[in-house]
Amino acid sequence: MSAVAVFAASFAGLYAAHHAADYLFQGDRMSERKSGWTEGFTDPQPGRHHHGWGANQLHAVTHTLTELAVLALMAVVLDMPLPAVGVAVAVAWIHVTHSLIDRRWPVRLWMKHTGSADFIDRGGMPLVDQAMHIAVGLFPAALAIGGWA
């Protein structure tokens, strides 16, 4: 397989894995807590989950495992060469960028500084969040896999 074909197949697989991890394997509780300070006056266990990093990292690990499973399946079924270094770099990159983007402050900051602050109030953050995951996370990751092929 050419590097271009490995890139394209990797991107498609990572895109599918991303959506599976974000929508099939993530519950409401994880989604609510992964972004940060979630403790409120009614929290029955104050101080236990207030910072959200546990939920955030559990979600990022869910992405990592889902991506690895999809890429491994593609390697077997499609007889696709997967360079170990490229996959390691890609999965680590997605883990870090996904974790950071899901803290939500980078999305809000981007929107406020690019003239999209009104879109925040109209529910646009999830759309910009997904665009950031694709542009900043998945695309460079697929390039890493294809570049090492």
C-alpha positions as CSV (number, residue, x, y, z in Angstrom):
1,M,0.0,0.0,0.0
2,S,1.2,3.5,-0.8
3,A,1.7,6.1,1.9
4,V,-1.3,8.0,0.5
5,A,-3.5,4.9,0.8
6,V,-2.3,4.2,4.3
7,F,-3.0,7.9,5.2
8,A,-6.5,7.8,3.7
9,A,-7.4,4.4,5.3
10,S,-6.0,5.5,8.6
11,F,-8.0,8.8,8.6
12,A,-11.2,6.9,7.8
13,G,-10.5,4.4,10.6
14,L,-9.6,7.1,13.1
15,Y,-12.7,9.1,12.2
16,A,-14.9,6.1,12.8
17,A,-13.1,5.3,16.0
18,H,-13.4,8.9,17.2
19,H,-17.2,8.9,16.7
20,A,-17.6,5.5,18.4
21,A,-15.6,6.7,21.4
22,D,-17.4,10.1,21.6
23,Y,-20.9,8.9,21.1
24,L,-21.2,5.1,21.6
25,F,-18.8,4.7,24.5
26,Q,-19.3,7.9,26.5
27,G,-22.1,8.3,28.9
28,D,-23.7,11.5,30.2
29,R,-21.7,11.4,33.5
30,M,-18.4,11.2,31.8
31,S,-19.4,14.0,29.3
32,E,-20.5,16.3,32.2
33,R,-17.4,15.8,34.3
34,K,-14.5,15.6,31.7
35,S,-14.4,19.4,31.1
36,G,-13.5,20.5,34.6
37,W,-14.9,21.9,37.8
38,T,-18.2,20.0,38.3
39,E,-18.7,20.1,42.0
40,G,-21.8,22.0,43.1
41,F,-23.7,22.6,46.3
42,T,-25.8,19.5,45.9
43,D,-22.8,17.2,45.3
44,P,-23.1,14.3,47.7
45,Q,-19.4,13.7,47.8
46,P,-17.8,17.2,47.6
47,G,-14.1,17.2,46.6
48,R,-14.2,13.8,45.0
49,H,-14.7,14.5,41.3
50,H,-14.5,18.3,41.2
51,H,-11.6,18.7,38.9
52,G,-12.8,16.4,36.1
53,W,-9.4,15.1,35.2
54,G,-10.3,11.5,36.0
55,A,-13.3,11.5,33.7
56,N,-11.3,13.4,31.1
57,Q,-8.4,10.8,31.1
58,L,-10.9,7.9,31.2
59,H,-12.5,9.3,28.1
60,A,-9.1,9.9,26.4
61,V,-8.1,6.3,27.2
62,T,-11.4,5.1,25.7
63,H,-10.4,6.9,22.5
64,T,-6.9,5.4,22.6
65,L,-8.2,1.8,23.0
66,T,-10.9,2.3,20.3
67,E,-8.4,3.7,17.8
68,L,-6.0,0.9,18.4
69,A,-8.8,-1.7,18.0
70,V,-10.0,-0.1,14.7
71,L,-6.4,0.2,13.4
72,A,-5.6,-3.4,14.3
73,L,-8.8,-4.6,12.6
74,M,-7.9,-2.6,9.5
75,A,-4.4,-4.0,9.5
76,V,-5.7,-7.6,9.6
77,V,-8.8,-7.3,7.3
78,L,-7.2,-5.0,4.7
79,D,-3.7,-6.3,5.1
80,M,-2.7,-2.7,5.7
81,P,0.9,-2.1,6.9
82,L,0.8,-0.1,10.1
83,P,4.1,1.3,11.2
84,A,4.5,0.9,14.9
85,V,6.2,4.3,15.4
86,G,3.5,6.1,13.3
87,V,0.7,4.5,15.2
88,A,2.3,5.3,18.6
89,V,2.9,8.9,17.6
90,A,-0.7,9.2,16.2
91,V,-2.4,7.7,19.2
92,A,-0.4,9.7,21.7
93,W,-1.1,12.9,19.7
94,I,-4.9,12.2,19.7
95,H,-4.9,11.3,23.4
96,V,-3.2,14.6,24.3
97,T,-5.2,16.8,21.9
98,H,-8.5,15.1,22.6
99,S,-8.0,15.5,26.4
100,L,-7.1,19.2,26.0
101,I,-9.9,20.1,23.6
102,D,-12.5,18.3,25.9
103,R,-11.6,20.6,28.8
104,R,-13.8,23.0,26.6
105,W,-11.8,26.2,27.4
106,P,-9.8,25.9,24.2
107,V,-13.0,25.7,22.2
108,R,-14.5,28.7,24.0
109,L,-11.3,30.7,23.6
110,W,-11.1,29.9,19.9
111,M,-14.7,30.9,19.4
112,K,-14.4,34.2,21.4
113,H,-11.2,35.2,19.5
114,T,-12.5,34.3,16.0
115,G,-15.7,36.3,16.0
116,S,-17.9,33.3,17.0
117,A,-18.8,34.3,20.6
118,D,-22.6,34.5,19.7
119,F,-22.4,31.0,18.3
120,I,-21.6,29.8,21.9
121,D,-25.0,31.0,23.1
122,R,-26.7,29.3,20.2
123,G,-25.2,25.9,21.0
124,G,-22.3,25.9,18.6
125,M,-19.6,24.6,21.0
126,P,-20.2,20.9,20.2
127,L,-19.8,21.6,16.5
128,V,-16.6,23.6,16.9
129,D,-15.3,20.9,19.4
130,Q,-15.8,18.2,16.7
131,A,-14.1,20.4,14.1
132,M,-11.1,20.9,16.4
133,H,-10.8,17.1,17.0
134,I,-10.8,16.4,13.3
135,A,-8.5,19.3,12.3
136,V,-6.1,19.3,15.2
137,G,-6.2,15.6,16.2
138,L,-7.2,13.1,13.6
139,F,-5.8,14.7,10.4
140,P,-2.2,15.1,11.8
141,A,-2.5,11.6,13.3
142,A,-3.3,10.1,10.0
143,L,-0.4,12.0,8.4
144,A,1.9,10.5,11.0
145,I,0.8,7.0,10.2
146,G,1.0,7.6,6.5
147,G,4.3,9.3,6.8
148,W,5.9,6.4,8.5
149,A,4.5,3.8,6.1
